């Protein structure tokens, strides 16, 4: 059973991971010369850049340490971070896949084309 304390620990893990992610994104924005230099290296499309993998490693290690120590609070803290960065990974992969599909269709975004839909009475 999940308690209010467990939810607070999950949230704290997600908040810390979000702060780490926000900090590295802020550095990237303030230093555009860092593009295509470590850790802002591209990986295979549509996978995220290397910096996103590094941010994912922090809560993964914390979760593993908490599991090894049999400490539920440390494990939950890491799981909160994994939930945050896992959702971020899905967002990045979906966005990049959409851009790749749009590029193959010859448009710059997926909002510039329509898909024919059968009228309801024909279904």
VEXNU-745394 format. One line per 2 residues: for each residue x negated, y negated, z negated of N, C-alpha, C. Coordinates in pm, 1 decimal, always signed. Layout:
X Y Z X Y Z X Y Z; ...
END
This chain:
-83.9 +117.7 +0.0 +0.0 +0.0 +0.0 -89.1 -124.9 +0.0; -54.1 -219.7 +84.2 -131.0 -343.2 +97.1 -76.5 -445.7 -2.6
-167.3 -503.0 -80.2 -128.3 -603.0 -178.6 -158.5 -743.6 -126.1; -111.4 -843.1 -199.9 -140.1 -982.2 -162.3 -290.1 -1008.4 -166.6
-359.5 -946.4 -260.3 -503.7 -962.6 -270.7 -573.1 -906.2 -147.0; -524.2 -792.1 -97.7 -581.8 -732.3 +23.5 -563.0 -824.0 +143.6
-446.8 -883.3 +155.8 -419.7 -974.1 +267.2 -510.1 -1097.2 +258.0; -532.4 -1145.4 +136.8 -620.5 -1260.9 +119.3 -763.8 -1226.7 +159.0
-809.0 -1105.8 +125.9 -944.5 -1064.4 +163.2 -955.5 -1048.3 +314.1; -854.2 -988.8 +378.4 -853.5 -977.0 +524.8 -859.2 -1114.6 +589.0
-778.8 -1206.8 +536.9 -776.8 -1342.4 +590.8 -911.9 -1410.7 +573.7; -974.4 -1391.6 +458.2 -1105.4 -1452.5 +434.3 -1208.2 -1399.3 +533.9
-1205.6 -1269.0 +560.8 -1297.7 -1211.9 +659.3 -1274.7 -1269.0 +798.0; -1147.5 -1284.3 +834.3 -1115.3 -1342.8 +964.9 -1157.8 -1489.0 +969.9
-1138.5 -1562.3 +860.7 -1175.0 -1703.7 +857.5 -1325.9 -1722.7 +868.7; -1402.7 -1639.8 +799.7 -1548.9 -1651.2 +807.0 -1597.6 -1616.5 +947.5
-1541.3 -1510.8 +1006.2 -1580.0 -1474.9 +1143.1 -1540.8 -1585.5 +1240.0; -1424.3 -1645.7 +1219.8 -1382.5 -1758.1 +1303.2 -1475.2 -1877.0 +1288.6
-1524.5 -1899.9 +1167.6 -1618.4 -2010.4 +1146.8 -1751.7 -1983.1 +1217.1; -1796.9 -1858.1 +1211.4 -1920.7 -1822.0 +1282.6 -1901.8 -1841.2 +1432.2
-1788.1 -1793.3 +1484.6 -1759.1 -1806.9 +1627.1 -1747.2 -1953.7 +1666.5; -1679.6 -2031.2 +1583.8 -1665.7 -2173.9 +1611.5 -1799.2 -2246.6 +1609.7
-1886.7 -2208.4 +1517.8 -2018.1 -2269.9 +1510.0 -2102.7 -2242.3 +1632.9; -2100.1 -2117.3 +1678.3 -2179.7 -2087.1 +1797.4 -2118.8 -2148.6 +1922.8
-1988.2 -2162.6 +1928.5 -1925.5 -2230.8 +2042.5 -1956.2 -2380.8 +2040.0; -1957.4 -2439.8 +1921.3 -1991.5 -2581.4 +1908.9 -2135.4 -2605.6 +1953.9
-2225.6 -2517.7 +1915.2 -2364.5 -2531.3 +1959.9 -2372.5 -2524.6 +2112.0; -2297.2 -2432.9 +2172.2 -2297.6 -2418.7 +2317.8 -2245.0 -2544.6 +2385.9
-2142.2 -2604.6 +2328.3 -2085.5 -2726.8 +2385.2 -2184.2 -2843.7 +2372.8; -2250.4 -2854.2 +2257.8 -2342.9 -2965.3 +2234.6 -2476.5 -2948.2 +2306.4
-2508.0 -2824.7 +2346.7 -2634.5 -2797.0 +2415.5 -2606.1 -2720.9 +2545.7; -2562.0 -2790.7 +2650.8 -2528.6 -2721.4 +2775.6 -2649.1 -2654.6 +2840.7
-2769.5 -2694.7 +2803.8 -2887.6 -2629.9 +2860.2 -2904.0 -2486.7 +2808.5; -2826.6 -2447.2 +2708.4 -2834.8 -2311.3 +2653.7 -2763.6 -2208.3 +2742.5
-2694.2 -2256.3 +2845.9 -2623.0 -2164.0 +2934.5 -2722.2 -2069.3 +3002.0; -2688.4 -1940.9 +3002.3 -2770.4 -1832.6 +3058.2 -2904.7 -1816.2 +2987.6
-2910.8 -1856.5 +2861.2 -3025.0 -1829.6 +2775.1 -2972.3 -1757.1 +2651.7; -3060.3 -1682.1 +2584.6 -3016.9 -1606.6 +2468.0 -2958.0 -1699.3 +2364.6
-2844.4 -1670.1 +2305.3 -2760.2 -1550.9 +2318.4 -2645.3 -1568.0 +2416.8; -2647.8 -1673.0 +2495.7 -2537.7 -1702.5 +2587.7 -2559.1 -1637.1 +2724.4
-2596.9 -1512.3 +2723.2 -2620.0 -1436.7 +2846.1 -2492.6 -1364.7 +2887.7; -2468.4 -1360.2 +3017.6 -2350.7 -1290.8 +3066.5 -2375.3 -1139.8 +3066.6
-2267.7 -1066.8 +3050.6 -2272.2 -920.9 +3059.9 -2189.0 -881.7 +3180.9; -2148.0 -759.3 +3188.4 -2066.1 -714.3 +3301.0 -1928.0 -778.7 +3296.7
-1880.4 -825.8 +3409.5 -1744.1 -878.9 +3416.0 -1647.0 -763.8 +3405.0; -1538.9 -776.9 +3336.4 -1485.6 -892.9 +3264.6 -1522.2 -895.2 +3116.9
-1628.9 -827.6 +3076.9 -1668.6 -824.4 +2935.8 -1721.7 -959.5 +2890.6; -1709.4 -989.7 +2760.1 -1756.2 -1118.2 +2708.2 -1907.9 -1132.5 +2713.9
-1954.2 -1255.5 +2692.1 -2097.4 -1284.6 +2687.8 -2161.0 -1219.9 +2565.2; -2291.5 -1218.7 +2564.0 -2367.3 -1155.8 +2456.0 -2339.8 -1222.0 +2321.1
-2315.3 -1352.7 +2319.1 -2289.4 -1419.9 +2191.3 -2163.7 -1365.8 +2123.9; -2064.4 -1327.3 +2202.1 -1943.3 -1269.0 +2144.8 -1970.7 -1130.8 +2085.0
-2060.6 -1056.0 +2146.8 -2098.5 -925.4 +2092.8 -2172.3 -942.4 +1960.3; -2256.6 -1045.1 +1951.2 -2330.1 -1070.6 +1827.8 -2234.2 -1109.1 +1715.3
-2135.6 -1193.7 +1747.7 -2035.7 -1231.3 +1647.0 -1957.9 -1107.5 +1602.6; -1930.9 -1015.4 +1693.2 -1861.0 -891.4 +1657.5 -1946.6 -804.1 +1565.9
-2078.0 -811.8 +1580.6 -2167.2 -726.4 +1500.7 -2161.7 -761.8 +1352.3; -2142.6 -888.7 +1317.4 -2140.1 -927.4 +1176.5 -2030.1 -854.6 +1098.8
-1903.3 -864.9 +1137.7 -1801.7 -793.4 +1059.4 -1812.0 -641.4 +1072.3; -1867.0 -592.7 +1184.7 -1883.2 -447.7 +1199.3 -1983.3 -394.9 +1097.4
-2093.5 -466.9 +1077.9 -2193.4 -425.7 +979.6 -2136.2 -436.5 +838.2; -2064.1 -543.5 +810.6 -2004.1 -559.9 +677.7 -1904.8 -447.7 +650.1
-1824.4 -411.6 +749.3 -1729.7 -301.9 +732.4 -1802.8 -170.9 +705.8; -1908.7 -143.9 +779.9 -1984.7 -20.1 +761.1 -2050.8 -16.5 +623.4
-2105.2 -128.6 +579.3 -2167.7 -134.2 +446.6 -2061.9 -111.1 +338.3; -1947.9 -175.8 +351.6 -1839.7 -156.6 +254.4 -1789.9 -13.3 +251.6
-1784.3 +48.9 +367.4 -1741.8 +189.4 +374.0 -1846.2 +279.1 +307.9; -1974.4 +251.9 +334.3 -2081.8 +330.7 +274.6 -2089.3 +313.9 +124.1
-2062.8 +192.7 +75.9 -2065.5 +166.2 -67.8 -1936.8 +210.4 -136.1; -1838.6 +248.7 -56.1 -1705.3 +282.7 -106.1 -1643.7 +164.9 -182.8
-1665.2 +44.9 -127.3 -1613.6 -78.6 -185.1 -1503.4 -129.9 -92.9; -1378.4 -117.0 -137.8 -1265.0 -154.8 -52.9 -1260.8 -303.9 -22.3
-1305.0 -388.6 -115.4 -1299.5 -533.0 -91.3 -1396.5 -573.6 +19.6; -1516.8 -519.3 +17.9 -1614.6 -550.9 +122.6 -1566.1 -495.0 +256.3
-1512.0 -373.6 +253.8 -1461.7 -311.7 +376.6 -1346.2 -392.9 +434.3; -1253.6 -437.6 +349.5 -1141.1 -518.3 +397.0 -1188.1 -652.5 +452.4
-1289.2 -712.2 +389.5 -1345.1 -838.1 +438.7 -1398.1 -819.4 +580.8; -1472.0 -712.2 +602.6 -1523.4 -683.2 +736.3 -1412.2 -652.2 +835.2
-1310.7 -580.5 +790.8 -1198.4 -548.1 +880.1 -1123.8 -674.1 +924.0; -1112.8 -771.5 +835.0 -1050.2 -898.4 +873.7 -1125.8 -966.1 +986.4
-1258.3 -964.3 +976.2 -1341.0 -1020.7 +1082.5 -1330.3 -942.0 +1211.5; -1323.9 -809.3 +1198.9 -1308.2 -725.7 +1318.9 -1174.2 -751.3 +1386.8
-1069.2 -773.2 +1307.7 -939.2 -803.7 +1368.7 -944.1 -935.8 +1443.8; -1010.6 -1036.3 +1385.9 -1022.7 -1165.6 +1453.9 -1100.3 -1151.4 +1583.9
-1219.0 -1094.6 +1575.9 -1304.2 -1087.7 +1694.3 -1251.1 -985.8 +1795.0; -1182.8 -881.9 +1747.8 -1120.9 -786.2 +1840.4 -1013.9 -853.5 +1925.5
-931.4 -935.6 +1860.7 -829.7 -1009.9 +1935.8 -895.3 -1109.4 +2031.5; -1005.0 -1169.0 +1989.6 -1078.6 -1261.5 +2076.1 -1134.0 -1188.4 +2197.9
-1184.7 -1066.8 +2177.2 -1234.9 -986.1 +2288.8 -1124.2 -957.7 +2389.1; -1007.8 -918.8 +2339.9 -895.6 -890.2 +2429.4 -858.2 -1014.8 +2508.8
-855.8 -1130.9 +2442.1 -823.4 -1256.3 +2510.2 -924.3 -1285.5 +2621.1; -1052.1 -1268.5 +2591.8 -1155.6 -1296.7 +2690.8 -1144.2 -1200.9 +2809.6
-1125.1 -1073.2 +2781.5 -1117.3 -973.8 +2888.3 -995.7 -998.5 +2977.0; -881.4 -1031.1 +2916.6 -761.1 -1059.2 +2995.8 -779.8 -1184.8 +3080.1
-837.6 -1289.0 +3021.5 -857.8 -1413.1 +3096.4 -955.9 -1393.0 +3212.2; -1064.8 -1324.0 +3186.1 -1162.3 -1301.1 +3293.5 -1108.4 -1208.0 +3400.7
-1030.0 -1109.1 +3360.7 -969.0 -1020.5 +3459.7 -872.0 -1098.4 +3547.5; -797.4 -1190.0 +3486.3 -705.8 -1273.4 +3563.6 -778.1 -1361.7 +3662.2
-889.6 -1420.4 +3619.5 -966.7 -1504.2 +3710.4 -1027.8 -1422.3 +3823.1; -1072.2 -1300.2 +3791.7 -1127.5 -1214.1 +3896.3 -1019.4 -1177.3 +3997.5
-898.8 -1147.6 +3947.9 -788.8 -1113.9 +4037.8 -749.4 -1234.2 +4122.2; -746.0 -1351.7 +4061.0 -712.1 -1473.1 +4135.5 -815.9 -1501.0 +4243.2
-941.4 -1478.8 +4211.2 -1048.1 -1500.0 +4309.7 -1030.7 -1405.3 +4428.5; -995.4 -1280.6 +4400.5 -974.7 -1185.0 +4510.0 -853.2 -1220.5 +4593.8
-755.3 -1287.2 +4531.1 -636.6 -1328.8 +4605.3 -658.7 -1460.9 +4678.8; -774.0 -1521.7 +4658.4 -804.9 -1645.7 +4729.2 -746.7 -1769.1 +4664.3
-715.1 -1763.4 +4537.8 -662.7 -1879.1 +4467.5 -748.5 -1903.3 +4344.1; -734.6 -2018.0 +4282.0 -817.4 -2049.3 +4164.7 -748.6 -2010.6 +4035.2
-618.8 -1986.9 +4036.4 -549.9 -1945.0 +3914.4 -436.9 -1851.3 +3951.9; -389.4 -1779.4 +3854.9 -280.8 -1684.5 +3880.8 -144.4 -1751.1 +3883.7
-136.7 -1880.6 +3859.1 -8.0 -1948.6 +3859.7 +28.3 -2001.3 +3998.2; -59.8 -1986.8 +4097.9 -34.9 -2043.2 +4230.3 +28.6 -1944.1 +4327.8
+65.8 -1828.2 +4282.2 +129.6 -1734.9 +4372.9 +251.5 -1674.1 +4305.6; +342.1 -1621.5 +4388.8 +464.0 -1560.2 +4335.0 +469.1 -1414.2 +4376.3
+537.1 -1338.6 +4296.1 +556.6 -1196.8 +4324.8 +703.6 -1178.7 +4361.5; +732.1 -1119.7 +4478.6 +872.4 -1101.2 +4514.4 +940.5 -1004.9 +4417.3
+1057.3 -1043.1 +4372.6 +1133.6 -961.2 +4278.5 +1267.8 -927.7 +4343.4; +1308.8 -803.7 +4329.2 +1436.7 -761.3 +4387.7 +1551.4 -827.4 +4311.2
+1657.7 -864.6 +4382.5 +1775.7 -915.7 +4310.7 +1829.4 -808.9 +4215.1; +1889.0 -853.6 +4106.2 +1935.4 -762.1 +4002.3 +2036.9 -661.1 +4057.4
+2126.7 -702.4 +4147.0 +2229.0 -609.3 +4195.8 +2171.0 -496.6 +4280.7; +2046.6 -511.8 +4332.7 +1986.4 -405.4 +4411.1 +1909.5 -306.1 +4326.4
+1889.7 -335.0 +4200.2 +1810.4 -245.5 +4115.9 +1892.3 -127.1 +4072.9
END
